[in-house]
């Protein structure tokens, strides 16, 4: 029995011997073989990572544009990648390369039967069941087999190359860098080139053609490599070496942290800015860049430098995370967080490279780190939304990043003593939980910032890391537990986002993500009055007090919120509400939280599901249809296209009004919506209301609304003198469609 793998990093001096197969290097092996294998792995990786934003872009409108779509998609692809790596590991156990190639190409033929990639048109999400599970099944049916094939290519191609006479075939990890470069190019090309200039259907067809071409390239590269070298057709004997379980845990644990951190950052960005491809791929692109740089033979930064930068980056993420997750995120803050994430990810990926085994255990190595990455995906996509009532992934993952040092998972902290530190942490947490009412006094932003910076500074010193982790643990626990005290009276979280209710004794506000979405005065014993966006003198209040609303037999609301607009309901008026998030409905129906529905909602019809999909199923004739379906400040692109507007107008009476509530900190949707109205032959009117500060707290919120009407039936509200509504005329070429849209055109 051979000795197990140790945790000593591999160096050039202890690399495995090349053997007879590598003694003679022909020009063919020197130039052609590396080029063919590099092209194959580049193309495979490009297709692999291009399909993730492509399919998610296709699926997002079908489940309400929720920010959790990308996180769930990432989990799916990570899990399938585990299967692909396991398949590659087992396939390379076959004695002859030709047998491996033959079986792999057979899998490719099976995968082509799932092309072209299309989402079933009749698929509809059941909001009463787990959305994550439904989404995972949809991904599996649509692209599971092709993605399984693609995910297995990276370890297979590297393993096959390691058994040729090609340059550096004794250490084929350079191909992993090439694979990540292909992934990076594909990720960035989708939002920057493909999506803005081509339709989704055309992109899907092009991807399918590339998938077919990859099969041909794999066939050529594999068999051409073996034709001039008869001995290369037989696999070298694989040594029966077992990997130490401690080494496997180390690989998986290190891989977990950057994966989880990437998804936590993505969740925050997409919650505030919108769930669309560019924001999906930026954190993932940074993640891949650090893989490319980290898996180079020459380090970009020295180990001494990274040992200091790593704790600094954790500190920056902790401080900005506390600011960002408790308040609104700015572009500057998002950029700082992305830079700090890059440093953390680079350090850990460099550690993975130093801990890499010899090529005989290459597939085990990739399988293990893929399991670690998928564990990060499971934590963010399933565990966090299902168990936590707040966005706590970031502080918990940062704690794990510090624990990588404390628990000696990166092979450096040999002098630290983890057991006493862990016991001290448990005692500290117990003390905090015993007197939680004092947290609001202790957990000031200043105190937390100082504590976390001191803790991160201590991480740079081996002997003091235990104390540093104790401080970071205390800050993490305090940040999480403090959310239950102070002005917060309710918190919950699900697939669609985070919900919080704040009450300072005078005003009660509902916050979705980090954005105010309605409120009322704290006293729930009297009938509430609409405030914030829905106050009487604002654009939405004007619509509700107009003759069109007052005379409408039926009114439709896409997006319930806390039910503020129901206060404008007139006697005998039917009102349909469409809401995709069950948590929002529960909040609005609870009179202890908000009493709009208990006061004005008798006979109200609430339809659970995506508003556009639900409206397309029924025939209606609304006098007013209000689209108010926004989560945090995200952009509901599937509700803002030409096709969506036409679908909505089909349910609006000839003299009725289609209203979009488009108040947003980051995007101005008036251009794409106005262009859609012009394209369809309707008139659009726009109101931007900046009220006087004299109105008082809670009544001076800026409101932006856009109304669409038939050209021959313009209501008096829009045509009277001194109206706040201005006619909007936009080039129809700026309109978004279901097949082609770009959020860049709506940035403020």
VOZA-756454 format. One line per 8 residues: number of its first residue (from 1); their letters; for each residue x, y, z negated of C-alpha. Coordinates in steps of 0.25 Angstrom, whole numbers. Example, Ala and Ser with C-alpha at 12.3 -4.5 7.8 and 13.67 -1.06 7.14 Angstrom:
// VOZA-756454
1	as	49/-18/-31; 55/-4/-29
This chain:
// VOZA-756454
1	xxxxxxxx	0/0/0; 5/14/4; 6/25/-6; -5/35/-7; -5/49/-2; 2/58/-11; -2/73/-13; 12/78/-8
9	xxxxxxxx	10/87/4; 15/81/17; 28/87/23; 36/86/35; 46/76/28; 36/66/24; 27/66/36; 24/52/41
17	xxxxxxxx	34/46/51; 30/47/66; 33/33/69; 36/26/83; 24/33/89; 30/47/87; 44/44/91; 43/48/106
25	xxxxxxxx	36/60/110; 33/62/125; 29/75/132; 15/69/132; 14/67/117; 22/80/115; 12/89/122; 0/82/128
33	xxxxxxxx	-4/75/116; -4/86/106; -11/95/116; -22/85/118; -25/82/103; -24/97/100; -35/100/111; -43/88/106
41	xxxxxxxx	-43/93/91; -45/107/95; -57/104/103; -63/94/93; -62/104/82; -67/115/90; -80/107/93; -81/103/79
49	xxxxxxxx	-81/117/73; -89/123/84; -101/114/82; -102/119/67; -106/133/70; -113/129/83; -123/119/76; -125/128/64
57	xxxxxxxx	-128/140/73; -139/131/79; -144/125/66; -144/138/58; -157/144/64; -165/131/61; -162/132/46; -164/147/44
65	xxxxxxxx	-150/153/46; -146/149/32; -132/151/27; -131/137/22; -132/131/36; -117/133/39; -113/127/25; -122/115/28
73	xxxxxxxx	-116/114/42; -102/114/37; -105/103/27; -111/94/38; -99/96/47; -89/93/35; -97/80/32; -97/76/46
81	xxxxxxxx	-82/79/47; -80/70/35; -87/59/43; -78/62/55; -65/62/47; -69/48/41; -72/43/55; -59/48/60
89	xxxxxxxx	-52/41/48; -58/28/51; -56/29/66; -41/31/64; -41/18/57; -43/10/70; -30/4/75; -30/10/89
97	xxxxxxxx	-32/24/94; -39/20/106; -50/14/98; -51/26/89; -52/35/102; -63/26/108; -72/26/96; -70/41/94
105	xxxxxxxx	-74/44/109; -86/35/107; -90/44/95; -88/56/104; -98/49/115; -108/47/104; -107/62/99; -109/67/113
113	xxxxxxxx	-123/61/113; -127/72/103; -123/83/113; -127/94/116; -128/99/101; -142/104/99; -151/105/86; -164/99/87
121	xxxxxxxx	-174/109/90; -185/104/82; -177/103/69; -182/111/57; -177/112/43; -185/108/32; -183/118/21; -190/109/11
129	xxxxxxxx	-178/99/12; -163/101/11; -159/110/22; -144/106/21; -148/91/23; -157/95/35; -145/103/41; -135/92/39
137	xxxxxxxx	-144/82/46; -147/92/58; -132/94/60; -129/79/59; -140/76/70; -135/87/79; -120/86/79; -116/76/69
145	xxxxxxxx	-110/66/78; -102/76/87; -97/83/75; -93/69/68; -85/66/81; -78/80/81; -75/79/66; -67/67/68
153	xxxxxxxx	-58/72/79; -48/80/70; -43/68/62; -44/59/74; -36/67/83; -25/70/73; -24/56/69; -23/51/84
161	xxxxxxxx	-13/62/86; -5/57/75; -3/44/82; 2/49/95; 16/54/99; 11/69/99; 19/80/92; 17/81/77
169	xxxxxxxx	8/68/78; 15/64/65; 8/76/58; -5/79/66; -11/89/57; -8/100/66; -20/95/74; -28/99/62
177	xxxxxxxx	-24/113/64; -28/113/78; -41/107/75; -44/118/65; -40/128/76; -50/122/85; -61/123/74; -57/137/72
185	xxxxxxxx	-59/141/86; -72/134/87; -78/140/75; -74/155/79; -78/153/93; -92/149/90; -97/162/83; -87/171/91
193	xxxxxxxx	-88/166/105; -99/155/107; -110/160/99; -110/175/103; -109/172/118; -115/158/120; -129/152/116; -129/141/106
201	xxxxxxxx	-134/131/116; -123/134/126; -113/133/115; -118/119/111; -117/114/125; -103/119/126; -99/112/113; -105/99/118
209	xxxxxxxx	-97/100/130; -85/102/122; -88/90/113; -88/81/126; -75/87/131; -69/84/118; -71/69/120; -64/69/133
217	xxxxxxxx	-52/77/126; -51/67/115; -51/55/125; -40/62/133; -31/66/121; -33/52/114; -30/43/126; -20/51/133
225	xxxxxxxx	-12/52/121; -11/37/120; -9/33/135; 6/36/135; 8/30/122; 4/15/120; 8/15/106; 0/27/102
233	xxxxxxxx	-13/19/105; -11/11/92; -12/18/79; 0/19/70; -3/10/58; -10/18/48; -4/17/34; -13/13/23
241	xxxxxxxx	-11/24/14; -22/29/4; -24/43/0; -24/46/-14; -37/50/-19; -31/62/-26; -26/67/-12; -39/65/-6
249	xxxxxxxx	-46/73/-17; -35/84/-15; -38/85/0; -53/85/-2; -53/95/-13; -44/105/-6; -53/104/7; -65/106/-2
257	xxxxxxxx	-62/120/-6; -60/128/7; -72/121/13; -81/125/2; -75/139/1; -77/141/16; -92/137/15; -94/146/2
265	xxxxxxxx	-89/158/10; -97/154/22; -110/153/14; -108/167/8; -104/174/21; -116/167/29; -126/170/17; -123/185/18
273	xxxxxxxx	-119/187/33; -127/177/40; -126/162/44; -120/162/58; -108/156/65; -98/167/63; -99/167/48; -100/152/48
281	xxxxxxxx	-87/150/55; -78/161/49; -76/154/35; -74/140/42; -64/147/52; -56/152/41; -57/138/35; -51/132/47
289	xxxxxxxx	-40/142/49; -35/139/35; -35/124/40; -27/127/52; -17/136/45; -16/126/33; -13/114/41; -1/120/48
297	xxxxxxxx	12/115/45; 17/128/42; 9/136/31; 4/150/34; 7/154/20; 16/148/9; 11/139/-2; 16/150/-12
305	xxxxxxxx	8/161/-5; -5/152/-4; -4/148/-19; -6/163/-22; -16/166/-11; -25/154/-15; -29/159/-29; -30/174/-23
313	xxxxxxxx	-40/169/-13; -48/161/-23; -48/174/-31; -53/182/-19; -64/173/-16; -68/172/-30; -69/187/-32; -76/190/-18
321	xxxxxxxx	-85/178/-20; -90/183/-33; -93/197/-26; -98/190/-13; -107/180/-19; -113/189/-29; -115/200/-19; -116/203/-4
329	xxxxxxxx	-104/199/4; -97/209/13; -88/207/25; -76/211/18; -79/202/6; -81/190/16; -68/193/23; -60/193/9
337	xxxxxxxx	-67/180/5; -64/174/19; -49/177/18; -48/172/4; -55/159/8; -45/158/19; -33/158/9; -40/147/0
345	xxxxxxxx	-43/138/12; -29/140/18; -22/136/5; -31/123/3; -30/119/18; -14/121/17; -15/112/5; -22/101/13
353	xxxxxxxx	-12/102/24; -1/100/13; -8/88/8; -11/81/21; -7/67/22; 1/60/34; -7/57/47; -11/43/42
361	xxxxxxxx	-21/49/32; -25/61/41; -39/56/42; -41/54/27; -35/68/25; -45/74/34; -57/66/29; -54/70/15
369	xxxxxxxx	-53/85/18; -66/84/26; -72/78/14; -67/90/5; -72/100/15; -86/93/16; -87/93/1; -85/108/2
377	xxxxxxxx	-96/109/12; -105/100/3; -103/109/-9; -107/122/-1; -118/116/8; -125/107/-2; -121/107/-16; -120/123/-18
385	xxxxxxxx	-133/126/-12; -140/114/-19; -134/116/-33; -130/130/-34; -139/142/-35; -128/152/-30; -117/153/-21; -106/147/-30
393	xxxxxxxx	-98/139/-19; -87/150/-18; -84/151/-33; -84/136/-35; -76/133/-23; -66/143/-27; -65/136/-41; -62/123/-33
401	xxxxxxxx	-51/131/-25; -45/134/-39; -47/120/-44; -39/115/-32; -27/121/-39; -31/117/-53; -34/102/-49; -21/101/-41
409	xxxxxxxx	-28/98/-29; -18/105/-20; -6/99/-26; 0/111/-33; -6/114/-47; 2/103/-53; 4/110/-66; -10/114/-69
417	xxxxxxxx	-19/106/-79; -33/105/-73; -39/97/-85; -38/107/-96; -42/118/-86; -55/110/-82; -58/109/-97; -56/123/-99
425	xxxxxxxx	-65/127/-87; -76/118/-93; -76/124/-106; -76/138/-100; -88/135/-91; -95/129/-104; -93/142/-111; -98/150/-99
433	xxxxxxxx	-111/142/-98; -113/143/-113; -115/158/-112; -119/161/-98; -127/173/-102; -114/181/-104; -110/178/-90; -116/190/-84
441	xxxxxxxx	-107/198/-93; -95/191/-91; -96/188/-76; -94/202/-71; -87/203/-57; -75/210/-64; -73/198/-74; -75/187/-64
449	xxxxxxxx	-65/194/-54; -54/196/-64; -56/181/-69; -56/175/-55; -44/183/-51; -36/179/-63; -40/164/-61; -36/164/-47
457	xxxxxxxx	-22/171/-50; -20/159/-60; -22/149/-49; -9/153/-43; -1/148/-55; -1/133/-57; 0/133/-72; -12/143/-73
465	xxxxxxxx	-22/137/-63; -30/131/-73; -33/144/-80; -36/150/-66; -46/140/-63; -53/142/-76; -55/156/-73; -60/154/-59
473	xxxxxxxx	-69/143/-65; -74/153/-75; -77/163/-65; -84/153/-56; -93/148/-67; -96/162/-72; -99/167/-58; -109/156/-56
481	xxxxxxxx	-116/156/-70; -117/171/-70; -127/170/-58; -137/165/-68; -137/178/-77; -138/193/-75; -148/198/-64; -150/184/-57
489	xxxxxxxx	-163/177/-61; -163/167/-50; -153/160/-41; -154/149/-31; -148/144/-18; -151/134/-7; -147/132/8; -153/145/12
497	xxxxxxxx	-145/154/2; -144/159/-12; -156/166/-19; -154/175/-31; -164/184/-39; -159/196/-47; -166/204/-57; -161/216/-64
505	xxxxxxxx	-174/218/-72; -179/228/-62; -178/222/-48; -178/207/-44; -171/204/-31; -169/191/-23; -156/189/-17; -153/180/-5
513	xxxxxxxx	-138/177/-4; -133/191/-7; -144/199/-1; -157/205/-7; -169/199/-2; -180/205/-10; -185/208/-24; -195/215/-33
521	xxxxxxxx	-196/222/-46; -192/213/-58; -206/213/-64; -213/201/-58; -226/203/-65; -231/213/-55; -233/212/-40; -220/215/-33
529	xxxxxxxx	-217/226/-23; -208/224/-11; -194/230/-13; -181/230/-7; -182/226/8; -197/225/7; -201/238/1; -213/246/6
537	xxxxxxxx	-205/257/12; -195/248/20; -196/243/34; -202/230/29; -212/237/20; -216/246/32; -219/233/40; -227/228/29
545	xxxxxxxx	-235/241/27; -237/242/42; -251/240/49; -245/228/56; -242/221/43; -255/226/36; -264/221/48; -256/208/50
553	xxxxxxxx	-264/195/47; -252/187/46; -237/191/42; -225/182/43; -212/183/34; -200/175/38; -192/175/25; -199/176/11
561	xxxxxxxx	-189/182/2; -196/185/-11; -209/188/-4; -208/203/-4; -215/205/10; -228/198/4; -231/210/-4; -235/217/9
569	xxxxxxxx	-245/206/12; -259/212/14; -272/205/10; -276/194/19; -263/193/27; -257/180/30; -242/179/27; -232/168/32
577	xxxxxxxx	-218/167/26; -207/159/32; -195/156/22; -184/145/24; -178/146/10; -187/138/0; -179/145/-11; -184/159/-6
585	xxxxxxxx	-198/154/-7; -196/149/-21; -191/162/-26; -202/170/-19; -213/161/-25; -208/162/-39; -215/173/-46; -205/174/-57
593	xxxxxxxx	-195/178/-47; -203/186/-37; -218/188/-36; -221/193/-22; -227/180/-18; -235/178/-31; -240/192/-29; -242/192/-14
601	xxxxxxxx	-240/178/-8; -254/172/-10; -257/164/3; -243/166/8; -238/155/18; -223/152/16; -217/143/27; -204/137/23
609	xxxxxxxx	-193/136/34; -186/145/44; -195/156/48; -192/156/63; -194/141/64; -207/141/55; -213/153/64; -210/145/77
617	xxxxxxxx	-219/134/72; -231/142/69; -240/152/77; -242/165/70; -247/179/72; -240/188/62; -242/203/61; -229/204/55
625	xxxxxxxx	-217/194/55; -206/198/46; -192/191/47; -185/192/34; -177/179/33; -164/183/29; -154/175/19; -145/185/12
633	xxxxxxxx	-140/194/24; -138/183/34; -143/184/48; -155/175/52; -150/174/67; -160/164/70; -171/173/66; -165/185/74
641	xxxxxxxx	-165/179/88; -173/182/101; -180/168/99; -183/171/85; -189/184/87; -198/179/98; -202/168/89; -206/178/78
649	xxxxxxxx	-213/187/88; -222/175/93; -228/175/79; -230/190/78; -243/196/83; -243/206/95; -244/218/86; -235/212/75
657	xxxxxxxx	-221/214/70; -209/205/69; -200/211/57; -186/207/54; -180/211/41; -165/212/44; -159/219/32; -145/214/32
665	xxxxxxxx	-131/219/27; -123/214/38; -131/212/51; -141/221/59; -151/212/66; -158/223/73; -149/222/85; -152/207/88
673	xxxxxxxx	-167/208/84; -169/221/92; -163/214/104; -171/202/102; -184/211/102; -179/218/114; -176/205/121; -190/200/118
681	xxxxxxxx	-197/213/122; -201/217/108; -199/230/101; -190/231/88; -190/241/77; -180/243/67; -180/249/53; -168/252/44
689	xxxxxxxx	-172/257/31; -163/263/21; -172/268/10; -169/279/0; -162/275/-13; -173/283/-21; -181/270/-19; -174/264/-30
697	xxxxxxxx	-167/250/-33; -173/239/-24; -180/248/-15; -169/254/-7; -164/242/1; -161/245/16; -171/237/25; -169/234/40
705	xxxxxxxx	-180/228/48; -183/226/63; -197/224/68; -201/218/82; -214/221/89; -221/219/102; -218/231/111; -233/234/113
713	xxxxxxxx	-237/233/99; -227/242/91; -233/245/77; -235/259/72; -225/257/61; -214/257/72; -219/268/80; -224/279/70
721	xxxxxxxx	-216/292/68; -204/291/58; -205/276/57; -192/269/52; -193/259/63; -185/261/75; -186/254/88; -174/245/91
729	xxxxxxxx	-169/242/105; -158/233/107; -151/226/119; -158/213/120; -144/207/123; -141/208/108; -152/198/104; -149/185/97
737	xxxxxxxx	-155/172/102; -156/158/96; -145/154/106; -136/166/105; -134/176/93; -122/183/86; -123/190/73; -111/199/77
745	xxxx	-122/207/84; -129/210/71; -117/214/62; -119/228/56
